Amino acid sequence: MPTKSQRVNRTLPDKDCLERYTNQKHYLGNINKEWKKVTFIIWSGNKGRSGSIEILNKKGAVVLGINFKKNTVEFKNNHEGKWRNTNFDIDNFLTSGALMNVTIYLNKYSASISLNSKEINKFYNNTFWPSNWWTGRFMMKDKPMLRIKGDFLTVTPVLIDKFNKVNGTKLPYAFKIDEIAANNVSFHFHIILDRKGISVKEKNLTIKFEQGKAYECVIMITKNRTYTVFNIKINGKIYDTEKIETLLQRWMINRIGVRLIFLFEC
């Protein structure tokens, strides 16, 4: 049972001097067959130094996870791929006696985690994309485990639910971008096609976007003398035949729109 405090709903005063610690594992099952959503709440004391939330493989080795430190959360991985962000500032969570809601999504394409704490007024979201994630082979034939360890307690049960819908954004969708100052810039889109954009029976197509399939689309914008050059890369392949050269200046691009597909994340 967690140590009770009269100030559970807000940060704890220094006089409480509570030390908290946990070390637990939870089996997640086959994420290729059933996508998983994991939710729980952790509660720090005011003498914490470190903590971690990790995904382990069936041999107990760390695949990916996050490390809580004094003022930062650092994201790590031993699986090929990359996190969208490598770290976040977290403002003394381990020493503030605060509650934090943790939500983890695991599926055959990726892993994402959300951290939300009202006490320190912070919300974070990060996603890990394995190399060639669109093949849907992340931790294939493995039996992953969740390990929660460090200077905090879990104050709710660790709930492991299955889900079958991607946590993304319905389209059409458009967003503004900052002025492009660099000579080279890329925009990455992680998508799953919700419906057929074209008939797959058509011939002489550059690429067939098929219903239910996953795609990583990258728009690459480069400076070539007086021209702005647009190239597109889909699932690791650059399509030179679709290259566009224009006199349009890069700084004039201030908005990007996506249509007719299901946006996974960008």
VOFI-44190 format. One line per 10 residues: number of its first residue (from 0); their letters; for each residue x, y, z of N, C-alpha, C. Coordinates in pm, 1 decimal, always signed. Layout:
N
NUM = a = X/Y/Z/X/Y/Z/X/Y/Z  ...
END
This chain:
266
0 = mptksqrvnr = +84.1/-119.4/+0.0/+0.0/+0.0/+0.0/+87.9/+124.7/+0.0  +48.4/+227.9/-76.9/+127.3/+350.8/-77.9/+119.7/+423.5/+55.4  +226.7/+493.2/+87.0/+228.2/+575.7/+207.4/+126.9/+687.7/+192.7  +40.3/+703.8/+291.9/-62.7/+805.8/+282.2/-7.5/+941.5/+322.3  -59.1/+1045.2/+257.6/-20.2/+1181.6/+290.5/-143.6/+1268.9/+286.6  -147.3/+1368.9/+370.5/-260.5/+1460.8/+370.4/-259.4/+1551.4/+248.8  -150.3/+1549.4/+170.9/-137.6/+1639.5/+57.7/-121.4/+1561.9/-72.9  -194.5/+1452.9/-85.9/-181.6/+1370.1/-204.8/-221.2/+1443.2/-331.9  -308.2/+1542.6/-323.4/-356.1/+1611.3/-442.7/-272.0/+1731.9/-482.1  -161.5/+1756.2/-410.7/-72.3/+1864.0/-452.4/+69.1/+1831.0/-405.3
10 = tlpdkdcler = +164.7/+1908.4/-447.4/+302.4/+1878.3/-410.4/+320.0/+1882.2/-260.0  +411.4/+1800.4/-211.0/+428.0/+1783.7/-67.1/+530.2/+1880.6/-10.9  +508.4/+1935.6/+109.5/+606.9/+2024.1/+171.1/+731.6/+1946.4/+210.8  +845.0/+2015.8/+221.0/+971.8/+1951.0/+252.1/+968.0/+1875.1/+384.5  +888.0/+1918.8/+479.4/+886.9/+1854.7/+610.1/+836.7/+1710.3/+603.6  +761.7/+1673.9/+498.4/+713.9/+1536.0/+488.0/+828.5/+1438.4/+463.0  +930.4/+1479.7/+384.8/+1052.5/+1401.2/+361.6/+1022.3/+1255.4/+329.4  +928.4/+1231.3/+241.8/+888.4/+1095.3/+210.0/+981.1/+1032.6/+106.8  +1026.3/+910.0/+136.0/+1103.9/+832.0/+40.5/+1013.6/+722.4/-15.4  +1013.5/+709.6/-147.6/+927.9/+609.1/-209.7/+1010.4/+529.2/-309.3
20 = ytnqkhylgn = +972.9/+400.8/-325.6/+1048.9/+316.1/-417.3/+959.9/+201.9/-465.2  +978.0/+163.5/-591.2/+905.7/+48.6/-645.7/+995.2/-26.3/-742.7  +966.9/-154.2/-760.0/+1036.5/-238.6/-858.2/+940.9/-351.3/-895.4  +879.4/-341.0/-1011.0/+778.1/-438.7/-1049.0/+781.5/-465.2/-1199.0  +732.4/-583.5/-1237.2/+724.8/-622.6/-1377.5/+583.3/-668.4/-1410.6  +543.4/-644.9/-1536.2/+411.6/-685.5/-1583.6/+425.6/-742.7/-1724.3  +369.4/-860.2/-1746.4/+373.4/-921.6/-1878.7/+267.6/-857.7/-1968.5  +306.3/-828.5/-2092.4/+218.2/-756.2/-2183.8/+156.6/-844.9/-2291.2  +208.1/-964.2/-2311.3/+155.2/-1051.9/-2414.8/+209.6/-1016.7/-2552.6  +150.5/-1075.2/-2655.0/+195.6/-1056.3/-2793.3/+135.6/-928.9/-2851.1
30 = inkewkkvtf = +218.4/-824.7/-2871.3/+166.2/-697.1/-2921.6/+140.4/-702.0/-3071.1  +187.5/-804.7/-3141.1/+156.9/-817.7/-3283.1/+14.0/-866.2/-3304.6  -35.3/-948.3/-3212.2/-171.5/-999.4/-3224.3/-272.4/-904.4/-3160.8  -238.0/-850.1/-3045.9/-326.0/-757.0/-2975.1/-246.7/-633.6/-2934.6  -282.7/-520.2/-2992.4/-215.8/-395.7/-2956.1/-252.5/-360.3/-2812.4  -157.8/-302.3/-2739.8/-175.1/-282.1/-2596.5/-179.1/-134.2/-2558.4  -265.2/-104.7/-2462.3/-269.1/+26.1/-2397.5/-248.4/+3.0/-2248.3  -146.8/+66.5/-2192.3/-112.5/+48.9/-2051.2/-127.9/+183.0/-1980.5  -199.4/+184.0/-1869.2/-219.7/+308.1/-1793.9/-194.5/+284.8/-1645.2  -134.4/+383.1/-1580.6/-113.5/+379.7/-1436.0/-70.6/+518.9/-1389.8
40 = iiwsgnkgrs = -69.4/+538.7/-1258.5/-27.9/+666.3/-1199.7/+87.9/+640.0/-1104.2  +192.3/+721.7/-1114.6/+304.6/+711.9/-1021.4/+305.7/+834.2/-929.8  +363.5/+814.8/-811.5/+363.2/+918.8/-707.6/+504.6/+930.8/-651.5  +564.7/+1044.9/-668.9/+701.4/+1065.6/-620.8/+701.5/+1112.5/-475.6  +816.2/+1100.4/-410.7/+834.8/+1156.8/-277.4/+906.4/+1290.2/-290.2  +994.7/+1320.8/-195.8/+1074.8/+1442.7/-211.7/+1223.7/+1417.2/-189.1  +1261.6/+1287.6/-195.7/+1402.8/+1251.9/-187.1/+1446.8/+1166.5/-305.8  +1366.6/+1167.7/-411.5/+1396.0/+1082.8/-525.8/+1518.5/+1127.4/-604.5  +1588.7/+1029.1/-661.2/+1706.3/+1057.3/-743.6/+1692.4/+1004.1/-885.9  +1624.7/+889.7/-900.9/+1616.4/+830.5/-1033.9/+1497.3/+735.9/-1042.0
50 = gsieilnkkg = +1461.8/+700.0/-1164.0/+1354.4/+605.0/-1188.5/+1351.7/+568.6/-1335.5  +1279.5/+463.6/-1368.8/+1272.0/+422.7/-1508.7/+1142.9/+347.7/-1536.3  +1096.2/+359.4/-1660.0/+985.4/+280.2/-1712.7/+1038.2/+217.5/-1840.7  +1042.8/+82.5/-1846.8/+1112.7/+15.5/-1955.7/+1029.6/-97.2/-2015.9  +1049.6/-119.2/-2144.5/+995.2/-234.6/-2214.0/+1108.3/-335.7/-2229.9  +1087.4/-456.7/-2179.6/+1187.9/-562.2/-2185.5/+1144.9/-669.9/-2284.6  +1241.8/-739.8/-2343.4/+1207.1/-853.9/-2426.5/+1192.6/-977.9/-2338.6  +1163.1/-1091.3/-2400.2/+1135.2/-1211.7/-2321.8/+1256.7/-1261.8/-2245.1  +1377.0/-1215.5/-2283.4/+1498.7/-1252.2/-2211.5/+1530.5/-1155.3/-2097.9  +1449.4/-1049.9/-2085.2/+1470.3/-953.3/-1978.5/+1560.8/-837.7/-2014.0
60 = avvlginfkk = +1605.3/-830.2/-2140.2/+1690.4/-719.3/-2183.9/+1605.1/-597.9/-2219.1  +1658.2/-478.6/-2194.7/+1584.6/-355.0/-2221.6/+1577.7/-329.9/-2371.9  +1456.0/-314.1/-2423.7/+1434.9/-279.2/-2564.4/+1428.7/-128.0/-2578.9  +1347.9/-65.2/-2495.7/+1339.9/+80.8/-2493.0/+1279.8/+123.8/-2360.9  +1292.9/+252.1/-2330.0/+1237.8/+301.1/-2205.3/+1271.2/+446.2/-2181.2  +1234.8/+492.5/-2062.0/+1264.5/+629.9/-2023.4/+1329.6/+630.1/-1885.4  +1420.7/+722.6/-1865.7/+1488.6/+739.8/-1737.2/+1449.4/+873.4/-1675.6  +1400.5/+869.9/-1553.4/+1372.2/+991.8/-1478.6/+1498.3/+1033.6/-1404.6  +1538.6/+1157.8/-1424.0/+1650.1/+1214.2/-1349.3/+1602.6/+1340.8/-1279.4  +1692.9/+1414.5/-1217.8/+1653.6/+1527.6/-1134.2/+1566.5/+1627.3/-1208.6
70 = ntvefknnhe = +1610.3/+1671.6/-1324.7/+1536.9/+1775.1/-1397.7/+1496.0/+1734.0/-1538.2  +1523.8/+1609.7/-1576.7/+1494.4/+1566.8/-1713.4/+1437.2/+1425.6/-1716.8  +1370.7/+1397.1/-1827.9/+1333.8/+1260.8/-1863.6/+1409.1/+1227.9/-1991.2  +1487.6/+1121.0/-1990.2/+1567.1/+1082.5/-2106.0/+1511.5/+954.1/-2166.6  +1501.4/+952.0/-2298.8/+1446.0/+837.4/-2370.2/+1559.1/+756.1/-2432.1  +1551.6/+625.6/-2416.7/+1659.5/+538.6/-2463.9/+1600.8/+423.4/-2545.1  +1685.3/+359.9/-2624.5/+1644.2/+241.1/-2698.5/+1765.6/+157.7/-2735.7  +1749.4/+25.4/-2727.2/+1849.2/-69.1/-2774.7/+1801.3/-138.9/-2901.2  +1681.0/-106.9/-2943.5/+1624.9/-155.5/-3069.3/+1655.4/-52.3/-3177.2  +1681.6/-97.0/-3299.7/+1709.9/-2.8/-3408.0/+1588.7/+86.1/-3433.3
80 = gkwrntnfdi = +1613.2/+215.0/-3441.3/+1506.8/+312.0/-3460.1/+1539.4/+438.3/-3382.6  +1439.9/+526.1/-3364.8/+1466.2/+650.2/-3292.2/+1338.9/+704.0/-3230.2  +1357.2/+770.4/-3115.6/+1249.6/+846.2/-3052.6/+1233.3/+979.3/-3125.5  +1110.8/+1030.4/-3125.0/+1088.3/+1162.1/-3184.9/+1164.8/+1269.2/-3108.7  +1168.2/+1257.5/-2976.1/+1246.8/+1347.7/-2890.9/+1338.2/+1263.8/-2803.1  +1454.2/+1316.6/-2770.5/+1548.7/+1241.2/-2688.3/+1534.6/+1270.8/-2539.7  +1477.6/+1386.5/-2503.2/+1460.8/+1419.3/-2361.4/+1361.5/+1533.5/-2345.3  +1309.7/+1546.4/-2223.0/+1221.4/+1656.5/-2185.0/+1267.3/+1711.9/-2050.2  +1249.0/+1841.2/-2029.9/+1267.7/+1900.2/-1897.0/+1147.8/+1865.2/-1810.2  +1173.1/+1832.8/-1683.5/+1063.1/+1783.3/-1601.1/+1051.1/+1851.1/-1464.8
90 = dnfltsgalm = +1135.8/+1948.2/-1434.7/+1117.5/+2033.9/-1317.7/+1104.3/+1960.0/-1184.3  +1206.0/+1883.5/-1147.4/+1213.2/+1824.6/-1013.2/+1095.7/+1734.1/-977.7  +1045.7/+1657.1/-1072.9/+933.4/+1568.1/-1043.3/+965.6/+1472.5/-928.6  +1084.9/+1416.7/-927.6/+1119.7/+1314.5/-828.7/+1129.6/+1368.4/-686.8  +1135.8/+1499.0/-671.6/+1147.8/+1557.7/-537.4/+1031.5/+1650.4/-503.3  +922.9/+1641.6/-577.8/+811.9/+1735.1/-556.0/+687.0/+1669.0/-499.8  +691.3/+1538.7/-472.7/+573.9/+1471.7/-418.3/+454.2/+1481.2/-509.0  +475.4/+1465.2/-638.5/+370.1/+1486.9/-737.5/+317.8/+1355.8/-794.4  +195.7/+1361.8/-845.7/+135.9/+1250.4/-918.3/+159.9/+1268.3/-1067.7  +178.1/+1157.1/-1138.0/+194.7/+1163.5/-1283.1/+117.5/+1049.3/-1348.3
100 = nvtiylnkys = +30.1/+1083.9/-1442.7/-42.3/+985.0/-1521.4/+46.8/+935.4/-1634.9  +57.0/+804.9/-1648.9/+139.5/+744.4/-1753.5/+50.1/+660.7/-1844.5  +59.2/+683.4/-1974.4/-13.6/+604.7/-2073.6/+84.7/+557.2/-2179.4  +84.6/+427.4/-2205.6/+175.3/+368.2/-2303.8/+93.2/+293.9/-2408.2  +121.6/+319.6/-2535.7/+62.2/+245.0/-2646.0/+171.2/+161.1/-2711.9  +143.9/+32.7/-2728.1/+237.7/-57.9/-2794.2/+165.8/-132.3/-2905.4  +223.3/-130.9/-3024.2/+167.6/-207.8/-3134.3/+279.9/-255.1/-3224.8  +245.5/-322.6/-3331.7/+346.8/-381.8/-3419.0/+423.1/-278.3/-3500.4  +378.4/-150.8/-3494.9/+445.8/-45.0/-3568.9/+535.3/+42.6/-3481.3  +494.1/+67.9/-3358.4/+564.5/+168.9/-3278.9/+530.0/+156.0/-3131.2
110 = asislnskei = +590.4/+243.5/-3052.2/+558.1/+256.2/-2910.1/+550.1/+404.3/-2876.9  +449.1/+443.8/-2801.7/+437.6/+584.0/-2761.7/+404.9/+592.1/-2613.3  +443.9/+703.3/-2552.5/+420.7/+722.5/-2409.8/+379.1/+866.4/-2384.2  +280.6/+883.1/-2296.4/+235.4/+1015.6/-2253.9/+254.6/+1027.7/-2103.3  +306.0/+1141.8/-2060.6/+326.5/+1172.6/-1919.3/+251.9/+1301.0/-1888.6  +167.1/+1296.9/-1787.0/+84.1/+1412.9/-1756.7/+79.6/+1433.9/-1605.6  +126.4/+1550.4/-1560.8/+126.1/+1581.7/-1418.1/+67.9/+1720.7/-1396.6  -45.0/+1728.5/-1327.5/-105.7/+1858.2/-1298.1/-24.4/+1934.8/-1194.2  +37.6/+1861.7/-1101.0/+111.9/+1928.3/-994.1/+228.0/+2011.7/-1046.7  +299.5/+1957.9/-1144.5/+411.6/+2034.0/-1200.9/+373.9/+2096.1/-1335.2
120 = nkfynntfwp = +244.4/+2086.0/-1369.2/+190.0/+2152.4/-1488.2/+267.3/+2114.8/-1614.6  +283.4/+1983.3/-1635.7/+357.5/+1935.7/-1751.5/+280.2/+1824.7/-1822.3  +284.2/+1828.0/-1956.0/+231.8/+1718.5/-2037.5/+333.2/+1688.3/-2147.0  +367.5/+1561.1/-2160.6/+465.6/+1521.0/-2261.2/+410.7/+1403.5/-2341.1  +448.5/+1397.7/-2467.1/+413.6/+1283.9/-2551.3/+531.2/+1254.0/-2642.3  +567.7/+1128.5/-2652.5/+681.2/+1090.4/-2736.2/+653.1/+955.8/-2800.7  +710.9/+933.1/-2918.8/+689.6/+809.1/-2993.4/+822.6/+752.0/-3039.2  +835.2/+620.7/-3027.5/+951.6/+549.9/-3080.5/+913.1/+482.6/-3210.8  +990.2/+512.0/-3317.1/+968.0/+451.7/-3448.4/+1082.5/+356.6/-3479.1  +1056.0/+225.4/-3483.4/+1161.5/+131.0/-3521.0/+1204.5/+154.6/-3665.9
130 = snwwtgrfmm = +1325.7/+112.8/-3699.1/+1369.0/+118.3/-3838.2/+1274.3/+32.4/-3923.1  +1237.1/+84.6/-4040.0/+1143.4/+14.3/-4129.4/+1013.9/-22.7/-4056.7  +964.1/+71.4/-3977.6/+847.8/+46.3/-3893.0/+725.4/+2.5/-3972.0  +714.3/+46.1/-4097.7/+596.0/+19.6/-4179.5/+577.8/-129.1/-4211.6  +679.9/-211.1/-4187.6/+665.2/-354.9/-4209.8/+584.7/-422.0/-4099.0  +563.8/-350.9/-3987.8/+483.7/-405.4/-3879.0/+547.4/-524.2/-3809.1  +678.8/-517.9/-3786.1/+750.1/-630.3/-3726.0/+815.4/-593.9/-3591.8  +769.9/-487.5/-3529.1/+828.9/-445.3/-3402.1/+804.0/-550.8/-3294.8  +911.5/-601.5/-3234.9/+907.2/-705.0/-3130.9/+825.4/-826.3/-3174.2  +836.2/-859.9/-3302.9/+762.1/-973.3/-3357.8/+807.1/-1103.0/-3291.1
140 = kdkpmlrikg = +712.9/-1187.8/-3258.3/+736.9/-1317.7/-3194.0/+803.3/-1302.8/-3057.5  +790.3/-1187.5/-2997.6/+846.3/-1165.4/-2864.6/+733.5/-1158.8/-2762.6  +768.4/-1164.6/-2636.7/+672.8/-1152.4/-2527.6/+721.8/-1043.0/-2434.2  +691.5/-917.4/-2467.7/+747.1/-804.8/-2392.0/+692.0/-794.7/-2250.2  +773.7/-735.4/-2165.4/+735.0/-706.7/-2027.7/+753.5/-557.9/-2001.0  +677.1/-506.9/-1907.1/+691.3/-369.3/-1861.0/+757.2/-371.2/-1723.7  +865.5/-294.4/-1708.0/+930.0/-281.9/-1576.8/+919.6/-138.0/-1528.8  +866.8/-120.9/-1407.8/+855.0/+10.9/-1344.8/+944.3/+8.1/-1222.0  +1044.3/+93.9/-1219.8/+1143.9/+86.0/-1113.3/+1194.9/+224.9/-1078.7  +1207.9/+253.9/-950.7/+1267.8/+380.3/-913.4/+1205.5/+444.7/-791.9
150 = dfltvtpvli = +1236.5/+571.4/-772.9/+1198.7/+644.1/-652.1/+1059.8/+705.5/-663.8  +961.4/+618.4/-679.4/+820.3/+657.0/-680.1/+737.5/+531.3/-656.4  +608.1/+548.8/-633.8/+515.8/+437.6/-616.1/+410.6/+440.6/-725.7  +356.3/+323.2/-759.4/+235.4/+318.5/-841.8/+116.9/+321.8/-746.1  +28.3/+418.6/-764.0/-84.0/+435.3/-671.2/-215.1/+389.3/-732.3  -209.1/+333.3/-851.9/-324.5/+269.7/-915.2/-278.4/+134.8/-969.1  -371.6/+44.0/-995.8/-332.0/-79.1/-1065.0/-274.1/-45.9/-1202.8  -182.8/-129.0/-1249.9/-130.5/-114.7/-1385.6/-229.2/-185.2/-1478.3  -307.9/-106.3/-1551.0/-413.1/-160.5/-1636.5/-358.5/-186.3/-1776.0  -376.4/-308.1/-1824.5/-329.6/-346.8/-1957.7/-451.0/-385.6/-2040.3
160 = dkfnkvngtk = -484.9/-302.8/-2136.3/-601.2/-324.4/-2221.6/-557.3/-343.4/-2365.9  -639.1/-408.2/-2444.8/-611.6/-419.6/-2587.2/-690.7/-311.9/-2661.5  -636.5/-268.8/-2773.8/-707.0/-171.3/-2857.0/-676.7/-202.7/-3002.2  -762.6/-158.9/-3092.8/-744.9/-191.2/-3233.9/-752.6/-69.5/-3324.3  -748.5/+48.1/-3264.2/-750.7/+170.5/-3343.5/-623.9/+250.1/-3319.5  -569.5/+303.2/-3426.6/-448.0/+382.8/-3417.2/-478.9/+515.8/-3351.0  -391.5/+557.3/-3260.1/-406.5/+685.8/-3192.9/-349.8/+795.4/-3282.3  -432.0/+847.0/-3374.2/-383.3/+943.8/-3471.9/-482.6/+1055.1/-3495.8  -472.8/+1118.2/-3611.7/-554.5/+1234.1/-3645.4/-632.0/+1207.6/-3773.2  -762.3/+1227.3/-3768.9/-843.8/+1211.1/-3888.5/-818.7/+1325.9/-3985.3
170 = lpyafkidei = -829.9/+1293.7/-4112.7/-803.4/+1391.8/-4217.1/-932.4/+1434.8/-4285.0  -931.2/+1543.7/-4362.0/-814.8/+1626.9/-4396.0/-762.8/+1706.2/-4276.1  -633.2/+1736.8/-4281.7/-566.6/+1804.5/-4171.0/-459.1/+1895.7/-4227.7  -449.7/+2015.4/-4174.2/-347.7/+2111.0/-4218.7/-286.4/+2177.1/-4096.3  -161.3/+2216.3/-4108.7/-93.8/+2280.0/-3996.5/+6.8/+2381.6/-4047.8  +29.1/+2483.9/-3965.8/+125.4/+2587.4/-4001.3/+265.7/+2542.7/-3961.9  +364.6/+2595.1/-4033.5/+503.9/+2565.9/-4002.1/+580.0/+2696.6/-3988.2  +690.1/+2691.0/-3915.4/+775.4/+2808.7/-3903.0/+844.5/+2837.9/-4035.9  +889.9/+2959.2/-4050.2/+959.8/+2996.6/-4173.3/+1083.3/+2909.1/-4193.4  +1098.6/+2856.7/-4315.4/+1211.4/+2769.5/-4347.4/+1333.3/+2854.6/-4379.7
180 = aannvsfhfh = +1436.2/+2844.8/-4296.8/+1558.3/+2922.0/-4318.3/+1673.2/+2834.4/-4366.9  +1670.6/+2704.9/-4333.5/+1779.4/+2614.4/-4371.1/+1774.1/+2582.2/-4520.2  +1888.9/+2545.0/-4575.2/+1894.8/+2506.3/-4716.4/+1828.0/+2371.5/-4741.6  +1829.9/+2284.9/-4640.9/+1770.4/+2152.1/-4654.0/+1677.8/+2125.8/-4535.9  +1557.6/+2078.9/-4564.5/+1462.2/+2048.6/-4459.0/+1374.6/+1932.5/-4504.8  +1330.9/+1850.0/-4408.5/+1246.3/+1734.9/-4440.5/+1125.2/+1732.9/-4348.4  +1012.0/+1689.2/-4402.8/+889.8/+1670.7/-4325.5/+851.3/+1523.4/-4333.0  +834.8/+1461.1/-4214.7/+805.9/+1317.9/-4207.5/+659.7/+1296.0/-4169.5  +593.7/+1203.4/-4238.0/+455.0/+1168.2/-4209.4/+446.4/+1016.9/-4191.6  +392.3/+974.5/-4077.1/+371.1/+832.3/-4050.7/+221.8/+806.7/-4066.5
190 = iildrkgisv = +184.0/+726.2/-4164.1/+42.4/+715.7/-4199.3/-1.4/+571.0/-4217.1  -130.8/+549.2/-4196.5/-196.4/+424.5/-4234.2/-314.2/+462.3/-4322.4  -323.6/+399.5/-4437.7/-428.5/+434.7/-4532.5/-562.4/+382.1/-4483.6  -657.6/+472.1/-4467.3/-788.9/+436.7/-4415.3/-881.9/+387.8/-4525.4  -857.5/+434.1/-4647.8/-937.8/+390.8/-4761.3/-852.9/+402.9/-4886.7  -893.1/+338.7/-4992.6/-812.7/+336.2/-5113.7/-810.1/+473.9/-5179.8  -688.6/+528.5/-5195.3/-675.8/+655.5/-5265.5/-688.4/+637.4/-5414.7  -645.2/+522.1/-5464.1/-656.5/+488.1/-5605.1/-688.5/+341.0/-5614.9  -738.7/+298.6/-5729.7/-765.2/+157.7/-5750.9/-633.4/+84.5/-5769.1  -613.3/-22.5/-5694.5/-487.8/-97.1/-5706.4/-482.3/-176.5/-5836.4
200 = keknltikfe = -589.9/-174.2/-5915.2/-590.7/-241.9/-6044.8/-530.4/-155.3/-6154.4  -510.4/-26.8/-6124.1/-451.7/+62.3/-6223.6/-309.1/+19.4/-6255.3  -264.6/+45.5/-6379.1/-130.2/+9.0/-6422.4/-42.6/+133.2/-6433.1  +87.6/+110.1/-6440.4/+186.3/+216.8/-6460.3/+181.9/+321.8/-6349.1  +165.3/+276.0/-6228.0/+161.5/+367.1/-6113.9/+299.7/+377.2/-6050.6  +329.5/+494.9/-5994.6/+455.7/+510.4/-5922.7/+456.0/+424.8/-5796.8  +348.4/+429.7/-5721.7/+333.6/+347.7/-5601.3/+185.5/+325.2/-5577.4  +151.6/+208.2/-5527.3/+13.4/+175.6/-5497.4/-10.7/+192.1/-5347.4  -93.6/+288.1/-5312.3/-131.3/+306.7/-5172.5/-251.7/+217.4/-5145.2  -232.8/+115.6/-5062.2/-336.2/+16.8/-5039.5/-399.5/+33.4/-4902.2
210 = qgkayecvim = -527.8/+2.2/-4897.6/-604.3/+16.9/-4774.5/-544.2/-66.9/-4662.1  -532.0/-4.6/-4544.4/-482.3/-74.4/-4427.5/-331.7/-85.9/-4419.4  -259.8/-41.7/-4521.7/-114.2/-50.5/-4521.3/-53.0/+73.7/-4455.9  +69.2/+57.4/-4406.0/+139.7/+167.1/-4339.9/+246.6/+223.6/-4432.1  +263.7/+355.7/-4425.3/+361.6/+422.5/-4510.5/+430.3/+534.4/-4432.5  +559.3/+549.1/-4456.6/+631.7/+666.6/-4409.2/+663.2/+752.7/-4530.7  +605.8/+870.5/-4534.4/+626.6/+963.1/-4645.5/+712.9/+1079.6/-4597.5  +817.7/+1108.2/-4672.2/+909.0/+1216.5/-4637.5/+915.0/+1314.5/-4753.8  +882.2/+1440.1/-4726.0/+896.8/+1546.9/-4824.9/+1029.2/+1616.3/-4797.3  +1118.8/+1611.5/-4893.5/+1252.4/+1670.3/-4877.9/+1262.2/+1795.8/-4963.7
220 = itknrtytvf = +1292.6/+1908.0/-4899.5/+1302.0/+2036.6/-4968.7/+1446.8/+2083.2/-4962.6  +1505.5/+2108.1/-5078.7/+1645.6/+2149.6/-5084.9/+1661.5/+2271.4/-5175.0  +1771.0/+2342.4/-5153.6/+1804.5/+2457.8/-5236.1/+1902.7/+2414.4/-5344.1  +1870.8/+2446.8/-5469.9/+1956.2/+2412.2/-5583.3/+1973.8/+2536.7/-5669.0  +2080.5/+2611.9/-5639.4/+2104.4/+2740.1/-5705.4/+1983.8/+2831.3/-5684.1  +1915.1/+2866.3/-5789.5/+1800.2/+2956.8/-5776.0/+1669.4/+2881.0/-5759.2  +1675.8/+2748.0/-5764.5/+1553.5/+2668.5/-5758.7/+1532.4/+2608.6/-5619.4  +1406.0/+2582.6/-5589.7/+1369.6/+2501.1/-5474.8/+1328.8/+2364.6/-5527.7  +1390.6/+2258.9/-5475.3/+1368.0/+2123.8/-5526.4/+1290.3/+2042.5/-5422.8  +1182.1/+1978.8/-5468.8/+1101.0/+1892.2/-5384.0/+1122.0/+1747.2/-5426.8
230 = nikingkiyd = +1161.4/+1662.4/-5333.3/+1170.5/+1518.6/-5356.2/+1081.4/+1447.0/-5256.3  +1036.3/+1329.0/-5292.9/+953.1/+1250.6/-5202.6/+1015.8/+1113.5/-5181.3  +1013.7/+1069.2/-5057.1/+1063.3/+935.8/-5021.7/+952.2/+861.0/-4951.0  +922.0/+740.6/-4997.1/+815.1/+660.2/-4940.1/+872.0/+525.8/-4898.7  +857.5/+494.9/-4770.8/+909.7/+369.9/-4714.4/+1054.6/+344.9/-4754.5  +1134.7/+451.6/-4740.9/+1278.0/+440.6/-4762.1/+1324.7/+455.7/-4904.9  +1233.8/+466.0/-5002.1/+1271.6/+476.9/-5142.4/+1242.5/+616.8/-5195.1  +1343.8/+678.8/-5258.3/+1327.1/+810.9/-5318.9/+1274.9/+794.8/-5461.7  +1170.1/+870.4/-5494.9/+1109.3/+863.9/-5628.1/+1154.6/+984.9/-5709.2  +1266.2/+967.0/-5781.6/+1323.5/+1077.1/-5859.2/+1230.6/+1124.6/-5969.5
240 = tekietllqr = +1145.1/+1035.9/-6019.9/+1054.6/+1074.6/-6128.5/+950.3/+1175.2/-6081.9  +932.9/+1186.3/-5950.7/+833.7/+1279.1/-5896.4/+897.6/+1409.0/-5848.6  +1024.7/+1427.9/-5878.1/+1095.3/+1549.0/-5833.8/+1037.0/+1673.4/-5900.2  +1027.0/+1780.8/-5822.2/+975.0/+1908.7/-5872.2/+1078.3/+2017.4/-5846.5  +1108.3/+2095.2/-5948.9/+1193.9/+2213.0/-5935.2/+1109.6/+2336.5/-5962.4  +1117.7/+2433.5/-5873.3/+1033.7/+2551.7/-5885.7/+1109.2/+2675.8/-5838.7  +1063.0/+2790.9/-5885.2/+1120.8/+2917.5/-5840.6/+1062.2/+2962.6/-5707.0  +963.6/+2888.7/-5657.8/+904.3/+2920.3/-5528.0/+1011.6/+2917.5/-5419.8  +1021.6/+3023.6/-5343.6/+1121.7/+3032.2/-5237.8/+1077.1/+2953.3/-5114.8  +1171.7/+2890.9/-5046.4/+1140.1/+2806.2/-4931.5/+1068.6/+2883.4/-4821.6
250 = wminrigvrl = +1107.4/+3008.9/-4800.3/+1048.9/+3086.5/-4691.1/+901.5/+3117.5/-4715.0  +854.4/+3098.5/-4839.9/+713.9/+3124.7/-4870.8/+622.9/+3008.9/-4830.1  +681.8/+2894.5/-4797.3/+602.6/+2778.2/-4755.7/+569.9/+2792.9/-4607.5  +443.1/+2805.6/-4574.5/+405.4/+2826.3/-4434.4/+293.1/+2734.4/-4387.0  +252.3/+2640.9/-4470.8/+139.7/+2556.0/-4434.1/+149.6/+2423.7/-4509.6  +115.5/+2314.3/-4442.6/+115.4/+2182.5/-4504.4/-19.6/+2117.0/-4477.9  -78.0/+2057.2/-4580.7/-206.0/+1989.7/-4568.0/-195.9/+1845.7/-4614.5  -272.8/+1757.6/-4550.3/-274.9/+1616.0/-4586.0/-419.8/+1573.8/-4603.0  -448.1/+1497.0/-4710.7/-585.3/+1457.0/-4738.8/-593.3/+1308.9/-4775.2  -714.0/+1254.6/-4760.7/-752.3/+1124.7/-4814.8/-680.5/+1005.1/-4753.9
260 = iflfec = -609.8/+1025.5/-4644.2/-545.9/+915.0/-4575.6/-568.2/+931.0/-4426.0  -532.7/+829.4/-4352.0/-542.2/+837.5/-4206.7/-405.7/+875.0/-4153.4  -396.7/+987.9/-4089.0/-268.4/+1036.3/-4038.2/-233.8/+964.9/-3908.2  -124.7/+893.9/-3909.8/-77.5/+822.9/-3790.7/-5.6/+919.7/-3698.9  +91.3/+989.6/-3752.5/+162.3/+1092.4/-3677.5/+254.7/+1165.0/-3773.3  +281.4/+1292.5/-3744.9/+376.5/+1365.5/-3829.5/+467.6/+1448.7/-3740.1
END
